[in-house]
Amino acid sequence: MAIDTLPPPAVEQLAPVDDATRFDEITQGQEAAARTIQREVRRQLGGARLGDLFAIAGAFTASLGSTWAVTTQIMPVTGVLGPLLIAYVLFLVFYALLLSFNEPGPVVRDRVAAVIVHSLAIIVVLTLVFVVTFTIYRGLEALRFPNFFVQDMSLAGPLDPLSLGGIIHAIVGSLIQITIALVITIPLGILTALYLNEMPGRFASFVRTVVEAMSALPSIVAGLFIYATAILILGLEKSGFAAALAISVMMLPIMIRAADVVIRMVPATLKEGAIGLGAGQWRTVWHVVLPTSRSGLTTAIILATARGIGETSPVLLTSGFTAALNLDAFRGPMISLPLAVFQFVKSPEPTMIARGFGAAAVLMLLVLVLFAGARWLGGRTIEKRERARVRRERVFASIAAALAPLGRALAPLGRLAVPVLRSVRDAIARAQVWIGRSARAYVARVGSAIAERRAQKAARRGDVEVDTPTTEPSPSSHHAAGETT
């Protein structure tokens, strides 16, 4: 059979598809996808849901009832701490049980861990609030007297009322001692931290070990060290400087460790870039490492200050006790606020106890002010200063743009007001000249009237002749007067 005589292949005839059928197919696909998405419920990572709130409320109620039953019927427990611990444990158990009905295991563990973390944070905050509130409440009796902040205790005794005496000597002593301690600690701490990071080696490891060991040094040991070396051996008297040395011993390990961690977090790429641009190690440290770690170094200073400003035993051994104000840190005893609190509170008199709590409240306020100032200074990085400058420029530009139409509208009035202002200025100048001349003429008239009045009084006393001027008598007149006599 010839090829050209073969029958043509059969072609399958497709049914025509209209638009309605295609729309139904697309709609069915979308509905199937929506059902699939609905079956895949996403897990909520944050926020509080209504079911969680109901579970917390139910667990809290069940824990209270179960605690009452356990502590009163099954196992009687006295006090407050025991029932609280039992109620907390039962609350966690009931909360996990209620969550397990609707949530899988990972969600239950996550929710229980979140409750534990939040409860611990609430306990810490409540403890801090209780301490601050109780101290201020007990010291409010002394804080309401102004003399408490401006007088010392040199003229007041334990039996004197709160209207006499104060803690100015303790406030000034604490500021002087912590200032000297910071002057000693900040350079030594930062330089030691730089040495540990920039010059690693065996000796650096030894220094780091010593610093970590000194972090657990008892404060009484630091006071005894300064007492034995500076006071007994070197002959330094008990003073604020000796107390500052003891405080420095306590602050230095905290300062070095915190600064070491902060400097170690500076990216190595920054230092490598500075060295690649030709900067030496000193310029790299001064212009790259320290500015980058400025905020962290401020935190290190705050931690060291918090450790040193509340020390009592080193100050008791090295500074002595005085009831008078002493501004000389190198001569004579100098008291600090923690030592004043210790001396006041151990007295059995209610007024002295109130002074002690008032001094503790002032100490907390002083620490808060110092920390806020250090945070403000340390938080002013280059980036923040640049942002503040750009923000100020934008504010000034917006103000200028808002006032520009007003300036253009007032420009004609300004041109009209120039001649008026000049005429007013000339009138004021002429008035000043006239007032000056009138005043001088009045003063001259008053002076002449006073002189004339004095002359008349002298004439009435017979000293001089009013109508004739006073002249020296000649020798011939004296001779004539003698002959007449």
Secondary structure by P-SEA (a helix, b strand, c coil): cccccccccbbbbbccccaaaaaaaaaaaaaaaaaaaaabbbbbcccccaaaaaaaaaaaaaaaaaaaaaacccccccccaaaaaaaaaaaaaaaaaaaaacccaaaaaaaaaaaaaaaaaaaaaaaaaaaaaaaaaaaccccccccccccccccccccccccccccaaaaaaaaaaaaaaaaacaaaaaaaaaaacccccaaaaaaaaaaaaaccccaaaaaaaaaacccccccccccaaaaaaaaaaaaaaaaaaaaaaaaaaccaaaaaaaaaacccaaaaaaccccccaaaaaaaaaaaaaaacccccccccccccccccccccccccccccaaaaaaaaaacccaaaaaaaaaaaaaaaaaaaaaaaaaaaaaaccaaaaaaaaaaaaaaaaaaaaaaaaaaaaaaaaaaaaaaaaaaaaaaaaaaaaaaaaaaaaaaaaaaaaaaaaaaaaaaaaccccccccbbbbcaaaaaaaaaac
